Amino acid sequence: MELLFAWLIFGALIGSLGTYLLYEQMGRDPEQGALIGAGVGAAGTLVLLVPLWVYIYREGRQPGYTPKDRQPLESRHYARIALYTILILMTMVYLLPIYTVVSTSLKSPQDAGKLSAVWDLPSSLHWESYKTAIDELGPKIRNSFMLTISATVLSAIMGSLNGYVLAKWKFPGANIVFPLMLFGMFIPYQSILIPLFQFVQDIELGGTIYGLIMAHVVYGLPITTLIFRNYYTEVPTEMIEAGSIDGAGFFGIYRWIVFPLSLPGFVVVIIWQFTQIWNEFLFAVTLTNENSQPITVALALLAGGEAVKWNLPMAGAVLAALPTLVVYIVLGRFFIRGLLAGSVKG
């Protein structure tokens, strides 16, 4: 325990000294830099100590250990307090950007532009930036919802059907088709951007939201197919055979047997696709025009220019982040459960 505190103090001193000198050179408040550096330095040393704590904890729970070999109860109590302290500090460091975005969005344009007051709380709540952001970004938010919901639903249904076929309906060449589909996961957006743009223009969907939906559906099929295929391998084949004996066909089995069991898989796919499509920028800025741009493109344009009122793009960033945050809050507890479904045999 003494070594732990000594290491934390050392990290805090090094971090505060380095940030103090950096702030001194930048002409900013060195004392504020020293405080920030101390916190970041201490948190950094704690991060380095996390693997050591995990190792000690795991070793203490090995089957060969006897009660007399374990640490005294008081030492384990202090170790648990230290572990929770580490986690709280890491959480605080992780949430610093969110604090900066939210606090800046609530400041007046004059206060938001002061670099020396980035970490200060707003002197008064300035809600006008949110009103302006909603007025300017409202149509783009509607475009994003239309794009994300449509592409997510289509890619989820098509991926479910693909996974159902590849898991339960073996056909010649299935072992070749599946790897080829997965290969699409590793193709960078940039490598197919020009031919994709030309193709969308040729089918007269260039500059429309429908061309962007099509691109995301096609690009999302490899991952959705993989998730559903791994999930459906755990569905008992006897259920499929029983459905066939009862007279159900391909779609009948899917409708009455496979689809009702697919909720965990759909939750994973919806969260994954919704987040990826909502936050995507490259396809959005390339395949759309001014009327069909989603929120990511509009947000980038909102922060453009030489004289930026930083409270406005920060308010737009908060508005743009809320839908994915709500999706994770509502469906997050099902995410890991659905992601691991089908990963364990037996």
N, C-alpha and C positions, 0 to 999 in steps of 0.2 A: 504493500500500500504506500509506503514511503517513497518507493521508486516511482510509483504512478504519479504522485503529487510533484515530485521533483521533475519528472519529464514534462508535466503540464506547465509548471512554472518556467522551465527552460524554453518550451515552445512559445509561451506567451511573451517572454522577454525578447526572443529572436523576432517574432512577428511584430511586436510593438516597435522595436528598434528599426526594422526594415521599413515599416509603414511610416514611422516618424520621419525618417530621412527622405522617403519618397514624397510625402506631403510638404516637407520643407523645400524640396527642389521644385515642386509644382506651385509653390506660393499659396498653399492652402493651410488650414489650421493644423499644426503638427500635433497638438494635444488630442484633437479628435482622431487623427490618424493613429496615434499611439493606442487609443482605446479600441479602435476597430482592429488594428493589427494584433492586439493582445487576444481578442476574442477569436479571430481567424486562426492565429497561431495555436491557441489552446485546442480549438476544434480540430485542426489538422493533426496534432499529435494524438488526439483521441481516436481519430480515424485510423491512424497507423497502429494503434493499440487494439483495435477491434478484433483482428485475427488472433492476437494473443489471448484475449479474453475468451473467445470462442473455443480455442484449443484447450485452455485450462478447464473450461466448463465441461467440454466433451470428455476430457481425460478423467475428470472427477466422477463421471457417470458410467465408466467402463464396468463390465460385469465382474472383472477381477478385483475391483476395489472392495475393501471391507470398510465398515463404518469407522474403525479406528484410523484408517488411512486418509479419510476425508478431512477437509478443513473444519476447524471448530465452527459452531453455529454462528458465533459473532462475526467471524471472518467472512463467512458466506453472506451474512446480512450486509456487511460493508461492500462486498463485491457486487451484490445486487444493486445497492444504492449507486455505486459507481457506474454500473452498466446502464441504469436508467438515466443517470446524469449525462452519460455519453449520448444516448439516444435523443434526449431532449435538446442538447446542444447541437447535434447534427440536424435535428428538425428545424431549429431556429436558423441555422446557417442556410439550410435548403429553402426556407421561406423568405429569406431576405429579398430576393428579386420580386416576389409577390407583394411584400410590404412596400417596396419602392414604387411599383406600378400603381397600387391602390392609393397610396398617400399622394403621389404626384398627380393622379387624376382628380383628386379633391382639392388641389391648390389652385390659386388664381394664376393666370398666365405669367404675371411678374414673378411670383414665388417659385413657380415650376421651372423657370429659366435660370434660377440661381444654382450654380453647381455646388457652391459651398453649403447649400441647405437641402441637399438630396435626402439626407437621413432624418431631417426634421419633420415633425408632424405638421399638418396644415394648421395655420393660425385660425382659419375659418373654413367651413365646408363650402366648396364652390361646385354646386351641382350643375351649373350651366354647361360645363364641358360634356357631361353625359347627355344633356338635351341636344346640344349641337351634334354630338357623335351619332345619336339616334336619327336625327334629321338627315344627316349626310350618308349614313351607312344603312339606313332602313331598307332601301331596295336591294342592296347587296346582301344583307342578311337573309332576305327572302330568297334570293338566288341561291345562297349557300344551303338553306334548308331544302329547297327543291332539288338541288344537285345531290346533297348528301343522303337524304331519305330515299330518293329514287335509286341512286346507284347502290346504296347499301342493301335495299330490299331485293333488287334484281340480282346482284352478285351473291347474296345469301341463298336465294332460292335456286339459282343455277348451280352454285357450289354444292348445295345439298343434294340436288339430283345427280351431279357428277360423282360425289362421294358415295351415294347410294349404288350407282352403277358399278363403280370401281371396287366397292367392298363386297357386294353381294351378287352381282351378275357378271361372272367371268366371261370374257369373250376373247377371241384370238387377237393378240397384239396388245392386251391390256397392260402387260408389263413394259411395253414400249411407250404407250400413250401417256401413262401416269408420270414417268420421269420427264417426258417432253413437256407436259403441262407444268410440272414443278420448275422446269428450267426458266419459265417466264418470271419467276420470283427474283431471279438474279440478273435480269436485264436492266441496266440503269435507264432511267427516264431519258437522259440526255442522248443516249445512243440511238433512240428511235424517234426522237422529237421531230426531225425534218420529214421523214416518210410518213409519220402519223399526221402531221400538219397537212401534207399534200393529200393524203387519203381523205381526211375530213373535208377538205376543200372540194375534192372530186365528187363526194357524195352529197354535196351542198348542205353540209352541217357546220361549215366553218363559221366561227363567230357566234355560235348559238350555244345555249346551255345543254342542248341535246347531244351535241358532239362531245362535250366534256363528260356527260353522263356515260356515253358509250365507252370512252377511253378508260374511265375508272372501273366500269363493270368488267371490261376485258382484262385490265391489269390486276383486278382483285380476284379473278377466278382461280389462279394457282393457289393462293393461300387459303381461300375458302374451301376449295376442293380438298386440300390437304387436311384441314381441320375436320371436315365432315367425314372424309374417308377413314381417318384414324378413329373417329367416334363410332362410326357404323360397324367397324370390325368387331366391336364388343356386343353388338346386337345379336342375340342367338339366331343362328341359321335355321333352327327348328321352327321359329316363328314365321320366317319367310316361307318355309316349306309348308307349314300348316295353312298359311294364307293361299298358297297355290292350290292345295288340295281342296280348299273351300271354294275355289273358282275365281279368286281374285287375280287380276292380271298385273302387269308391271305398275301402272299408276294406282291401281286399287290397293296393292300391298303398300306402296309408298303413302297413300292417303290415309289408310286405316291402321297401319302398323308402324311404319318407320317415322312418319312425320310427328305423331303424338309423342314419340320418345326423343325428339330432337331439340327440346328446349335448351339444355345446356350448351349444345353446339351453336344454336342460333344466338344465344347471349354472347358467347365469345366472338362470333363473327360480327355481330352488330356493333359491339364495342370497338373492335379492331378496325373495321371498315369505316365506321362513323368518324373515329378520331383521325384516321389516315386521310380520308377524303376531305374532311372539314379543314384540316391544317395544310393541305397540299397547295403549292404555289406555282410550280413550273408549268404544269399543264394548264392551270387556270389563267396565267398571264399570257400563254401562247395561243390557246384555242378559243378564246372568248373576245368579245368586243366590249365597248363601254357599257352597253345595256345589260349584258349577261355576265358581268364580272362577279365572282363571289367575294366574300368578305376579306379574304387574305390579300387579294390584289388591291381592293379599295383601302385597306388598312395601310399597305405599303405606300400608296399614293397620298394618303392622309398625312404621313410623316415626311413627305418629300418637301423640297424647297430649302432655301437658305435660312429664313427666319421661321423656325418651327415653334409653335406654342405647344410645349411638351405635355401639358395637361390634356389636350385634345386627343393625340394618338394613344396616350395611356388609358384614357377613358374608352376609346375604341378597342384597345387590347383587352380590357376587362370584359366588355360586351362580347367580343369574339371568343373569349375563353369560357364564358358561362355555359353554352350548350354542351360542350364536351365534359365540363365539370359535373353538370346535372346527370349526364348519362352514366358517368362513373359512380356518382353517389347512389343512383337508383339501381344500377345493375352490377356494381362493383363486387358485391358479396357473392355473386354467382360466377364471376369471371374466372378465378383460379379453379373453382370446382369444375367448370365446364372445360377449362384448358387442360386439366389433368385427366378428364374423362377419356378413356380409351388408351391411356398411356401405360397402364399396368395390366399385365396379363394374369389370368387365373383368379 
